[in-house]
């Protein structure tokens, strides 16, 4: 797509608000991977007013149960029933009676489009991701991620329950703001993208050594475009997250997390680049993501580190977004990890 310079003056705002209505309307999608027995989780897709809702459940969460003590729901997928655009998402968790469950029970969640690849790697495209700290995200109606009828939407999640209360029949709902293709004006298409300081396919946590340390990964984007928004994720004792253009030898973005007195990360500010007409990235340049930590404990912390970036890119030119290459070893590793055919520690990806 050729980017119109006139639209760059329009602000893109990340609004931390979302429609949390729980009323249900027409069921619009079949579910795949249906459970073999009653009470096992299933994935459904339905319309609720202007929202497209992915509903995963039921799932029982005993009190004080960590993720390895629970029978985690398997990755499940549905087919999109119609063409349209997604303009943001929120996550709701409710019990069997429809009462809200604290978002603390969500370790991580990924919504994946298996037929398309990530911008910087051959793994499957992550279009939404959340953890316990993730707030609802909303984009203006004139831009959105384009979903076509028949596209697969897969949900992979991990839950735990650190609270004193058990929750029975829990349902996890990912609520997308959605506009279908029947409208007269169609939004401009953007794509989410994801980067991590660990290799793309596999575990995304690493052992944190004592003192100050860095972890990084670098690669090239598949296509050119302009980055509109960036955000990040760090664990406790995280100092900074930085995106560099190694070819041009310059820092494109750097952020320091907000932390409490114990070093726990409370939030990481997101950054919009609209005023500067976006950050240009090119497939002939190498880019590197760097996570910096300072561990004051004097001892290594197993799986204590993580460094991830999530962003929105507006592709340049008319070339289509690339599909996955199923022969690629990176893609095959991602499939094995996603479908849990190999062990993977805490595969948390935050948009």
C-alpha positions as CSV (number, residue, x, y, z in Angstrom):
1,X,0.0,0.0,0.0
2,X,1.3,3.5,-0.8
3,X,1.1,5.6,2.3
4,X,-0.8,8.9,1.9
5,X,1.1,11.7,3.5
6,X,-2.2,13.6,4.2
7,X,-3.2,10.9,6.7
8,X,0.0,11.2,8.7
9,X,-1.2,14.4,10.3
10,X,-4.1,12.5,11.9
11,X,-3.3,11.4,15.5
12,X,-3.1,7.7,16.5
13,X,-4.1,7.4,20.1
14,X,-3.8,4.4,22.4
15,X,-7.0,4.6,24.4
16,X,-7.2,2.5,27.5
17,X,-10.9,1.9,27.3
18,X,-13.0,-0.9,25.9
19,X,-16.6,-2.1,25.8
20,X,-16.9,-4.8,28.4
21,X,-20.5,-5.8,27.8
22,X,-21.1,-9.5,28.3
23,X,-24.3,-9.8,26.4
24,X,-24.1,-12.2,23.5
25,X,-25.7,-12.0,20.1
26,X,-25.3,-14.1,16.9
27,X,-22.8,-16.9,16.9
28,X,-20.8,-16.4,13.7
29,X,-18.0,-19.0,13.7
30,X,-17.7,-22.7,14.2
31,X,-15.1,-24.0,16.7
32,X,-12.3,-26.3,15.8
33,X,-10.4,-28.6,18.2
34,X,-13.7,-29.2,20.1
35,X,-13.3,-31.1,23.4
36,X,-13.7,-34.9,23.5
37,X,-15.6,-34.7,26.8
38,X,-18.0,-32.3,28.5
39,X,-16.2,-29.7,30.7
40,X,-13.1,-29.4,28.5
41,X,-12.3,-26.0,27.0
42,X,-13.6,-25.0,23.6
43,X,-13.1,-21.9,21.5
44,X,-16.0,-20.0,20.0
45,X,-16.3,-16.8,17.9
46,X,-19.3,-14.6,18.0
47,X,-20.5,-11.0,17.3
48,X,-21.5,-8.7,20.2
49,X,-22.7,-5.4,18.8
50,X,-19.6,-3.9,17.0
51,X,-17.2,-6.4,18.7
52,X,-15.9,-9.7,17.5
53,X,-15.4,-12.0,20.5
54,X,-13.2,-15.0,21.0
55,X,-14.4,-17.0,23.9
56,X,-12.3,-19.8,25.5
57,X,-13.7,-22.0,28.3
58,X,-14.7,-23.4,30.6
59,X,-11.6,-23.6,32.7
60,X,-11.4,-24.4,36.5
61,X,-8.8,-22.4,38.5
62,X,-8.2,-23.8,42.0
63,X,-6.9,-21.3,44.6
64,X,-3.1,-20.9,44.9
65,X,-2.5,-22.9,41.7
66,X,0.5,-22.0,39.6
67,X,0.6,-22.6,35.9
68,X,2.3,-26.0,36.1
69,X,-0.3,-27.2,38.5
70,X,-3.2,-26.6,36.1
71,X,-4.3,-28.5,33.0
72,X,-3.8,-25.7,30.5
73,X,-6.2,-25.3,27.6
74,X,-4.7,-26.5,24.3
75,X,-4.2,-24.0,21.5
76,X,-7.5,-23.8,19.5
77,X,-8.5,-22.1,16.3
78,X,-11.6,-20.8,14.6
79,X,-12.2,-19.4,11.1
80,X,-13.1,-15.8,10.6
81,X,-16.7,-15.7,9.1
82,X,-16.5,-12.4,7.3
83,X,-14.1,-9.8,6.1
84,X,-13.3,-6.7,8.1
85,X,-10.9,-4.7,10.2
86,X,-9.8,-5.0,13.8
87,X,-9.3,-1.6,15.6
88,X,-8.1,-2.8,19.1
89,X,-8.8,-5.4,21.7
90,X,-9.5,-6.0,25.4
91,X,-9.5,-9.1,27.6
92,X,-12.3,-10.1,30.0
93,X,-12.2,-13.1,32.3
94,X,-15.4,-14.2,34.0
95,X,-16.5,-17.2,36.1
96,X,-19.5,-19.6,35.4
97,X,-21.9,-17.1,36.8
98,X,-20.6,-14.2,34.6
99,X,-18.8,-12.4,37.5
100,X,-15.5,-10.8,36.8
101,X,-12.4,-12.7,37.6
102,X,-9.2,-10.7,38.4
103,X,-6.9,-10.4,35.5
104,X,-4.1,-11.7,37.7
105,X,-5.0,-15.2,36.7
106,X,-3.8,-14.5,33.1
107,X,-0.2,-15.4,32.8
108,X,-0.2,-14.8,29.0
109,X,-2.3,-14.8,26.0
110,X,-1.6,-14.8,22.2
111,X,-3.9,-14.5,19.3
112,X,-2.1,-15.9,16.2
113,X,-2.8,-15.9,12.5
114,X,-1.1,-19.1,11.4
115,X,-1.0,-18.4,7.6
116,X,1.0,-15.1,7.9
117,X,4.5,-14.5,9.3
118,X,6.0,-12.0,11.6
119,X,7.8,-9.0,10.2
120,X,11.2,-9.9,11.5
121,X,11.0,-13.7,11.5
122,X,9.4,-16.7,10.0
123,X,7.2,-17.5,13.1
124,X,3.4,-17.1,12.8
125,X,2.0,-13.6,13.1
126,X,0.9,-12.5,16.6
127,X,-2.0,-10.1,16.2
128,X,-2.8,-9.6,19.9
129,X,-1.1,-10.5,23.1
130,X,-1.7,-9.8,26.7
131,X,-0.6,-10.5,30.3
132,X,-2.0,-9.6,33.6
133,X,-0.8,-6.0,33.3
134,X,-2.1,-5.4,29.8
135,X,-4.7,-2.6,29.4
136,X,-7.3,-2.5,26.6
137,X,-6.0,-1.0,23.4
138,X,-7.9,1.0,20.8
139,X,-7.0,2.4,17.4
140,X,-8.9,5.1,15.4
141,X,-11.5,3.7,13.0
142,X,-9.6,4.8,9.9
143,X,-6.8,2.2,10.5
144,X,-7.0,-1.4,11.4
145,X,-5.7,-5.0,10.9
146,X,-7.4,-6.6,7.9
147,X,-9.1,-9.9,8.5
148,X,-10.5,-11.9,5.5
149,X,-13.2,-14.5,5.6
150,X,-11.7,-17.9,6.3
151,X,-8.6,-16.6,8.1
152,X,-7.6,-18.7,11.0
153,X,-7.5,-17.1,14.5
154,X,-5.7,-19.2,17.0
155,X,-5.7,-18.7,20.8
156,X,-2.8,-19.9,22.9
157,X,-2.8,-19.0,26.6
158,X,-1.5,-19.9,30.0
159,X,-3.4,-19.4,33.2
160,X,-2.6,-19.6,36.9
161,X,-4.4,-18.5,40.1
162,X,-2.2,-16.8,42.8
163,X,-5.4,-15.7,44.7
164,X,-7.0,-17.2,47.7
165,X,-10.2,-17.9,45.8
166,X,-11.1,-20.7,43.4
167,X,-12.9,-19.9,40.2
168,X,-15.0,-22.5,38.5
169,X,-16.1,-22.6,34.8
170,X,-13.9,-19.6,33.9
171,X,-14.1,-18.1,30.4
172,X,-11.4,-16.0,28.8
173,X,-12.7,-13.5,26.2
174,X,-10.7,-11.5,23.7
175,X,-13.0,-8.7,22.5
176,X,-11.9,-7.1,19.2
177,X,-13.3,-3.8,18.0
178,X,-14.4,-4.7,14.5
179,X,-15.8,-3.1,11.4
180,X,-16.9,-5.3,8.6
181,X,-16.2,-4.8,4.9
182,X,-19.8,-3.8,4.1
183,X,-19.1,-0.2,5.0
184,X,-18.6,2.4,2.3
185,X,-15.2,3.6,3.5
186,X,-12.5,1.0,4.2
187,X,-9.8,1.6,6.8
188,X,-6.1,1.7,5.9
189,X,-4.4,-1.6,6.8
190,X,-1.7,-1.7,9.4
191,X,0.0,-4.8,10.9
192,X,1.2,-5.6,14.4
193,X,4.7,-6.9,14.7
194,X,6.8,-8.5,17.5
195,X,10.4,-8.6,18.4
196,X,12.2,-10.4,21.3
197,X,15.7,-10.5,22.6
198,X,15.6,-14.3,22.5
199,X,15.4,-16.3,19.2
200,X,11.9,-16.0,17.7
201,X,10.8,-19.7,18.2
202,X,11.1,-21.1,21.6
203,X,11.3,-19.9,25.2
204,X,11.3,-16.1,25.6
205,X,12.6,-16.0,29.2
206,X,16.2,-16.3,30.2
207,X,18.3,-16.7,33.3
208,X,19.2,-13.3,34.8
209,X,22.8,-13.0,36.0
210,X,23.7,-10.9,39.0
211,X,24.7,-7.3,38.4
212,X,24.2,-5.3,35.1
213,X,23.7,-7.4,32.0
214,X,22.4,-7.1,28.4
215,X,20.6,-9.5,26.1
216,X,19.9,-8.8,22.4
217,X,18.7,-10.2,19.1
218,X,18.9,-8.7,15.6
219,X,17.3,-9.3,12.2
220,X,15.9,-7.7,9.0
221,X,12.3,-6.9,8.3
222,X,10.6,-8.8,5.5
223,X,9.2,-5.6,3.9
224,X,9.6,-1.8,4.2
225,X,7.3,0.3,6.2
226,X,6.9,3.0,8.8
227,X,6.5,2.2,12.5
228,X,3.6,4.1,14.0
229,X,3.6,2.9,17.6
230,X,6.0,1.0,19.9
231,X,5.6,-0.6,23.3
232,X,7.6,-3.1,25.4
233,X,7.8,-5.7,28.1
234,X,10.5,-6.3,30.8
235,X,10.6,-8.3,34.0
236,X,11.7,-7.2,37.5
237,X,15.0,-5.3,37.6
238,X,14.6,-4.3,33.9
239,X,16.5,-1.0,33.2
240,X,15.8,-0.3,29.6
241,X,14.7,-1.6,26.2
242,X,16.2,-0.2,23.0
243,X,15.7,-0.6,19.3
244,X,18.7,0.1,17.1
245,X,19.3,0.5,13.4
246,X,22.6,-1.3,13.2
247,X,23.2,-0.5,9.5
248,X,22.7,3.3,10.1
249,X,24.3,3.1,13.5
250,X,21.5,5.0,15.4
251,X,19.0,4.4,18.1
252,X,15.4,4.4,16.9
253,X,13.7,4.1,20.3
254,X,14.6,3.6,23.9
255,X,12.4,3.3,26.9
256,X,12.9,3.0,30.7
257,X,10.2,1.2,32.6
258,X,8.3,2.6,35.6
259,X,9.2,0.5,38.6
260,X,8.3,0.4,42.3
261,X,10.7,0.4,45.3
262,X,11.4,-3.4,44.9
263,X,12.4,-3.1,41.2
264,X,9.1,-4.6,40.0
265,X,8.1,-3.2,36.6
266,X,4.7,-1.4,37.0
267,X,4.4,-0.1,33.4
268,X,6.3,0.7,30.3
269,X,5.3,3.8,28.4
270,X,4.3,3.3,24.8
271,X,5.5,5.7,22.1
272,X,3.7,7.2,19.1
273,X,5.9,8.4,16.1
274,X,3.1,10.0,14.2
275,X,4.4,13.6,14.7
276,X,7.6,12.5,12.9
277,X,5.7,10.7,10.2
278,X,6.6,7.3,11.6
279,X,9.9,5.5,11.9
280,X,11.1,4.2,8.5
281,X,12.5,0.6,8.4
282,X,13.9,-1.2,5.4
283,X,14.6,-4.8,4.5
284,X,18.3,-4.0,3.6
285,X,19.0,-2.7,7.1
286,X,19.7,-4.8,10.2
287,X,17.8,-3.9,13.4
288,X,18.7,-5.0,17.0
289,X,16.6,-5.1,20.2
290,X,18.5,-4.8,23.4
291,X,17.2,-5.4,27.0
292,X,19.3,-4.1,29.9
293,X,18.9,-5.5,33.4
294,X,20.5,-4.7,36.8
295,X,20.0,-7.6,39.3
296,X,21.0,-6.5,42.8
297,X,20.4,-9.8,44.5
298,X,23.9,-11.1,44.0
299,X,22.6,-14.4,42.6
300,X,21.3,-15.6,39.3
301,X,17.5,-15.6,38.9
302,X,16.2,-18.6,36.8
303,X,13.9,-17.4,34.0
304,X,14.1,-13.9,35.5
305,X,14.7,-12.0,32.3
306,X,12.6,-11.1,29.3
307,X,12.7,-8.4,26.7
308,X,10.0,-8.0,24.1
309,X,8.8,-5.2,21.8
310,X,5.4,-4.9,20.2
311,X,4.5,-2.3,17.5
312,X,2.3,-1.3,14.6
313,X,3.7,-0.8,11.1
314,X,2.2,0.7,8.0
315,X,3.6,-1.1,5.0
316,X,5.2,0.9,2.2
317,X,4.4,0.1,-1.4
318,X,1.9,-2.4,-2.8
319,X,3.6,-5.7,-1.9
320,X,1.4,-8.0,0.1
321,X,2.3,-9.0,3.7
322,X,4.4,-12.2,3.4
323,X,2.9,-15.6,4.1
324,X,4.6,-18.3,6.2
325,X,7.1,-20.6,4.6
326,X,6.2,-24.0,6.0
327,X,9.6,-25.5,5.0
328,X,11.5,-22.9,7.1
329,X,13.1,-24.4,10.3
330,X,12.1,-21.3,12.3
331,X,8.5,-21.7,11.4
332,X,8.6,-25.5,12.2
333,X,10.1,-24.8,15.6
334,X,7.3,-22.2,16.3
335,X,4.7,-24.7,15.3
336,X,6.2,-27.3,17.7
337,X,6.4,-24.8,20.6
338,X,2.9,-23.3,20.0
339,X,1.2,-26.7,19.9
340,X,3.3,-27.7,22.9
341,X,5.1,-30.6,21.3
342,X,8.3,-29.5,23.0
343,X,8.8,-27.9,26.4
344,X,8.9,-24.1,26.5
345,X,9.2,-21.9,29.5
346,X,6.9,-19.0,30.0
347,X,6.3,-18.1,26.4
348,X,4.9,-14.6,27.2
349,X,4.5,-12.2,24.2
350,X,3.1,-8.8,24.9
351,X,1.8,-6.4,22.3
